[in-house]
């Protein structure tokens, strides 16, 4: 038996950064009575995923902010959103609450406390301050719109009514922290298309089992991915990135691989993909060959396996020589032929690793895919198909690179949706 609740001004479905910021923005600007705005969240507490971002430190935004760092069918969708609430605006908002940040490598902004809870705690305090009601452990079983009012039935049977609805349910990453496809279901209910969600900013399982012995090795490399046809002919290549690569028990991970996953995860469904690593970024093949030859000429009696430990990790070199090139690593370098040396140089400057599959949503940082932005107004985040329905954050087909871009979009889009959702109420005052 269902119970009918009173009609709210705005119901926000999802208690992540986008949903919480939508609620704060709506409540702060409208001056509506307490409980006029309601957040529904499926989790046991608000902002659970926010607590694990940036390795628990919360990389909230980036000094470099433009559509070139975002992806989806229409990455330029973010221009209007970010133009209305920029990285400077976001930092300024939290500065006003007493939160201080420091800028780290690659323009990343982190709270000086190094704690994501600094952001979460301040947001939750703002929700209380502005009288936003919160219902946890609540999912929407169904939703419809009648006579200008949204009627949503919760999983506990409660019937919730509202003049406006903001969907900010996020993507499918971190299912262990509570991720559900409810936002996509709601969008489809009102006629929106959903781009098939896949994991992104994620590692890959690989075919080269000989490289599994590199587990735990981390190395900086110039990296790119090539898509190849059945004849191993390259069809297309990703942009190159130079960053850290981490070798794991299943394959490869790390910042360089995460950046390239944007290009490859979807493609792996219909193409073969090869990750190529150059462990001497900035040097030509000829320069690497000369470097190695010089080292060997200086120490001709040194064993092959130990000959390059001054410039690369010992385990790194030995596994590639032994497992990939099938070399005897105990012979002195004086006995190594030019052809073998050149083979080593190639393996260290053009190591090919065949990708098998991406890791799951459980290990991914963001979702690639989501509600198609074509039918969403980037100025207000309102549905073009259903007036009064808004979307914000990762539930949309927008995802950014590593470095604070996804959180910035979540906060910016949440604010836009929250403000637009109470626009009529502000005009009446």
Buried (B, 14 or more C-beta within 10 A) or exposed (E): EEEEBEBBBBBBBBBBBBBBBBBBBBBBBBEBEEEBBBBBBBBEBBBBBBBBBBEEBBBBBBBBBEBEBBBBBBBEBBEBBBEBBBBEBBBEBBEEEEBEBEEBEBBBBBBEBEBBBBBBBBBBEBBEEBBBBBBEBBBBEEBEBEEEBBBBBBEEEBEBBBBBBBBBBBBBBBEEBBBBBBBBBBBEBBEBEBBEBBBBBBBBBBEBEBBBBBBEBBBBBBBBBBBBEEEEEEEEBBEBBBBBBBBBEBBBBBBBBBBBBBBBBBBBEEBBBBBBBBBBBEBEBEEBBEBBBEBBEEBEEBBBBBBBBEBBBEBBBBBBBBBBBEBEBEEBBEEBEEEBBEBBBBBBBEBEBBBBBBBEBBBBBBBBBBBBBEBBBBEBBBBEEBEBBBBBBBBBBBBBBBBBBBBBBBBBBBBBBBBBBBBEBEEEE
